[in-house]
């Protein structure tokens, strides 16, 4: 089973990340094995999810928005984490360059949705701040009738949109 991720890079409180980690682990534990996680390896939810998949003996597949993606990471800690996860990936797909980085993020998020059976969205429910943000990817997942688990760390709410025959 392929599980994709979309989510925020930053959350309001450190405890929001703790809650998110716990809920992602709960979701992954109830899914059929073997697990394949699909991520763009962005800072925040993407990297947290990727680490959890690997810690859970799952396989990681990366969808990279464009060739020079690594240069978009603000500091060495984030860049090093990205490099480690990229090396741990069993499959890496680098998308061709778009007209803008934001278009690349949108295309990568859509590709993650297209590749997965289930999408986990770490999302506060607000519209995307820029093209390719979490809100855009969640909307695309709904349009694509993709199974979705929405984890809202701000309100500590979970909403599952899963087809009856796909109950998890």
Secondary structure, DSSP 8 states (H G I E B T S, - for coil): -EEEEEE-S--SSHHHHHHHHHHHHHHHHTS-SS-EEEE---TTHHHHHHHHHHHTT-EEEEEESSTTGGGG--SHHHHHHHHHHHHH-SEEEE----SSHHHHHHHHHHHHHHH-SEEEEE--S---SSTT-HHHHHHHHHHTT-EEEEEETTTTEEEEE--GGG--
